[in-house]
Every structure is written in C-alpha cells, then in structure tokens.
C-alpha cells in the first residue's frame, strides 16, 4: 500500500515548482484509475450534482451525498490527497453548522481536507475549521454555488475592483490558514499575480498556466458529454463516440443473434 500525500507534500510541490495535478472523481473505477496513474489530488466535487445526477447546477447536492461519494473515493485510492467539497447549504447558515458538517464529512469519509467557496465572508468558518484540525482549501473566482446571485458562468474579476477584491480574499484566506486555493475562470494575469503573492498553492481551472497546479472535471477531460465545450477544457479523449458506438454495436449484435457467440456461451 502506498503512502497518501499530505498537506506538507502539496506545499512542497509549490516550493519546488512541481506542478500539482488534480482531477474530480466520484466513484470507485475512476478514482482507482487516477490513483494508479499518479494523480496528486482528487477533488470529490459538488459537480457530481451535474455529472452524476443530471442537475443544471451544483445547488441540489447534499452533505449525505458528498459523504457517500467521498468515502468511495477514499476507499478506492492509496496515494492521492483527497478533498471533499462542502456543498451548498452546509456552511452558509452559521459557523457552528459549517464546523459540524465538516467534522461529519471528515469522520465519515477519511478525506484529507474540505473545500469552501468564498472569500472574506467565510474567514470565520475557515479559522474555526483550522482550530478543529481540519485542512481547508479555498475557492475564488467563478463560484458555482453562487450561480443564482451572479446569473451566469462568465469570466470573473475582469474589472479592477473585482480583481482587487479577489487578491484581498486570497490573502485573507491564506492568513486564515487555508492549505490552497482553487482559482476558477479568472484572467490568467490575475491568477499569476495571486500565485506569486501567496505562499499556499493555487490550482487553476480556466485561470491560465501560471497557477501552481490545474484541475479539470474528469468527464470533461474524457469527452463523455458532447455538449461540454468550455474554452478551458482540453478533451484528451472522445469517450462519448466510443461508448455510443459500443452500445449501438451491442444492440445490433443482440438483435441479429450475433451475441453471445458459441465461444461466449456455456
């Protein structure tokens, strides 16, 4: 059994300018494959709301569902650092409720850290989680849980005032004790400035190449959903076509009595 990465390992990667690789996973098969391939970090994202449940936003996913998927990913891996998303509603009500939910997620799953969206407004919660011994990753820029507030998934922090606030939020999160910050869909020059300004690692998604690492949703990377065509997504495969052809070939073979063959029968 391999040694699982720790927060110190992630810090060390930034210091040594060794790029950090992160992908999302929600199940046994993908998590196991990623871990064996050598991925540094697996994020059990609330994106499972869309990827697994077919919702249009991340809002509906629950704490119980996050625990269920995160435990599977933790149990399926040996080396990757595992982060669990704190879903919408799990920490917005109060600091106390946020700590309670984070403790439950950590206890029930065995994950290595939790991720929280937001800047200055979540500082009190981050501080309490750190005091409780729970590593925290921040998330700035495009924050999907705030979709009803912003109304779109457009590029964030384009204006000077928004950029200044994002930098300030990153500094505040670092001072509060976060172990890293995900920067989503912001200008690359801004992401570079944040990365150089703070000592904790930055993980980019649609934030250029100057971040300390990168993250993608695994189904986007594999080209499973043909409707996903974000500018920042590089499709390393076209599994939508491969899977569709495999299913249609199977249907055809069964209909024409070509499957199972004599060799595939007992």
HELIX and SHEET records of a PDB file:
HELIX    1   1 UNK A    7  UNK A   15  1                                   9    
HELIX    2   2 UNK A   28  UNK A   37  1                                  10    
HELIX    3   3 UNK A   48  UNK A   51  1                                   4    
HELIX    4   4 UNK A   63  UNK A   75  1                                  13    
HELIX    5   5 UNK A   95  UNK A  109  1                                  15    
HELIX    6   6 UNK A  120  UNK A  122  5                                   3    
HELIX    7   7 UNK A  123  UNK A  131  1                                   9    
HELIX    8   8 UNK A  144  UNK A  146  5                                   3    
HELIX    9   9 UNK A  147  UNK A  150  1                                   4    
HELIX   10  10 UNK A  160  UNK A  176  1                                  17    
HELIX   11  11 UNK A  188  UNK A  197  1                                  10    
HELIX   12  12 UNK A  218  UNK A  221  1                                   4    
HELIX   13  13 UNK A  239  UNK A  255  1                                  17    
SHEET    1   A 9 UNK A  20  UNK A  24  0                                        
SHEET    2   A 9 UNK A  41  UNK A  44  1                                        
SHEET    3   A 9 UNK A  81  UNK A  85  1                                        
SHEET    4   A 9 UNK A 113  UNK A 117  1                                        
SHEET    5   A 9 UNK A 136  UNK A 141  1                                        
SHEET    6   A 9 UNK A 180  UNK A 184  1                                        
SHEET    7   A 9 UNK A 201  UNK A 205  1                                        
SHEET    8   A 9 UNK A 213  UNK A 216  1                                        
SHEET    9   A 9 UNK A  20  UNK A  24  1                                        
END                                                                             
